Amino acid sequence: MSDAADPEPVKPLEPDPSECCGSGCVCCVFDVHEESLARYRTAHAAWQQRQAGRTSASKDA
């Protein structure tokens, strides 16, 4: 139950295996994806709490 003012965060797409060069880069596309996924999970959990609060508030009204 989202609205335009508070859109649901979008889960980052997993990189294709062909995007990794396999040389052990310090900043591998899979490492970057894991970091993005962690930020997404945090943002999504916060969004879900806000949505739950809206549902509770609308039931109380």
C-alpha positions in Angstrom: 0.0 0.0 0.0 2.4 2.7 -1.2 1.9 6.1 -2.7 3.9 8.4 -4.9 5.3 10.3 -1.9 6.9 7.1 -0.4 7.6 4.6 -3.2 8.7 1.1 -2.3 12.5 0.7 -2.7 13.6 -1.3 -5.7 15.7 -4.4 -5.2 19.0 -4.1 -7.1 19.5 -6.5 -10.0 22.1 -9.2 -9.5 25.0 -8.8 -11.9 25.3 -11.3 -14.7 28.2 -13.7 -14.1 29.7 -12.5 -17.4 30.1 -9.0 -15.8 32.8 -10.3 -13.4 36.3 -10.5 -14.9 37.4 -13.2 -12.4 40.6 -11.4 -11.5 39.8 -10.7 -7.9 39.2 -7.0 -8.3 39.0 -4.9 -5.1 35.7 -3.6 -6.3 34.1 -6.7 -7.8 30.6 -6.2 -9.3 29.4 -8.9 -6.9 30.8 -7.0 -3.9 29.1 -3.8 -5.1 25.9 -5.8 -5.5 26.1 -7.2 -2.0 26.6 -3.6 -0.6 23.7 -2.4 -2.7 21.6 -5.3 -1.4 22.4 -4.5 2.2 21.3 -0.9 1.7 18.2 -2.0 -0.1 17.3 -4.4 2.8 17.7 -1.6 5.3 15.6 0.8 3.2 12.9 -1.7 2.5 12.6 -2.7 6.2 12.2 1.0 7.1 9.6 1.4 4.3 7.6 -1.5 5.5 7.5 0.0 9.0 6.3 3.3 7.6 3.6 1.4 5.6 2.5 -0.5 8.7 2.3 2.8 10.6 0.0 4.2 7.9 -2.2 1.1 8.0 -2.5 1.4 11.8 -3.2 5.2 11.6 -5.9 4.7 8.9 -7.6 2.0 11.0 -7.6 4.4 14.1 -9.2 7.2 12.1 
